[in-house]
Amino acid sequence: MTGTTFAGIGNEEERPQPADEFEVLLITGMSGAGRSRAADSIEDMGWYVVDNLPPNLLVPLVDMMTSSGSKVHKLAAVIDVRSRAYFDDLAQVFSHLDDLGVKYRILFLDAADDVLIQRYESVRRPHPLQHGRCLIDGIEEERTLLANLKERADVVIDTSSLSIHELSTKLYDALLGTGPTTVAVHIFSFGFKYGVPLDADFVADVRFLPNPFWVPQLRELNGNDKPVSDYVLSSEGAGEFLDSYTDAILTAIRGYSREDKHFVTIAIGCTGGQHRSVAMSNALAARLRSHQLNVTVSARELKKRHQ
């Protein structure tokens, strides 16, 4: 774009280097086709989402996020292309991303004209390109403007007959693939004496296992320490429980992935949340990770000992 300069664009030595695995997703398409809904789902997948971003601001944003120290590795930008001038900006964006070696994809959302008309009439808002004309005139102008961009898109989704949940499922399929690996699992240990958590999908009670608290050399340790972990996992019933519980969780996760539920929280409790529940949480996480699942672990009560 003539007369515009961007931070980070200059000679080759000044250009920022992309972070490892940095990726840009451009979300565009017809107004009323579900861009905002798509952005919400994509944000849930772990992307940093920027809505209503003019294309000419995407270059400095990418430069900033690909600089050293940035913790953002997935940037999704919702771009509303409403004039031909925007395409000059987009061309420069694509060129700059190519120069940086940044991976990028274009997601294009579409819908039939009659569906778009129905959606706009239901919310009683004018189309952004209507300008005092008939609604269909604005839709047709936008469709003409976006024709080439649609052809270039990596993913095109027609939302005409999709519910919100069906759109989310299609987005997960397109961006992450299908099946259980699209479900993020969080496991946390807790102590029953501090209250049963209310935000867990599953709650397991491992108080049937021997308590390391009553072993003097283990009392001041916790389930993250190998002596405690070895003691708990070698206890009678521990392995059998983990085998059965892992199978049950995997069955549920397969079902969740089909039903557009992509986040599962598992709470594992013992009396004080220091030993057995911590060790069993770590062991369950290891088993689920062996099935290529994305699993995080935390311990709700460990900090209480030091307070």
Order of alpha helices (4+ residues) and beta strands (2+ residues): beta-alpha-beta-alpha-beta-alpha-beta-alpha-alpha-beta-alpha-beta-beta-alpha-alpha-alpha-beta-alpha-beta
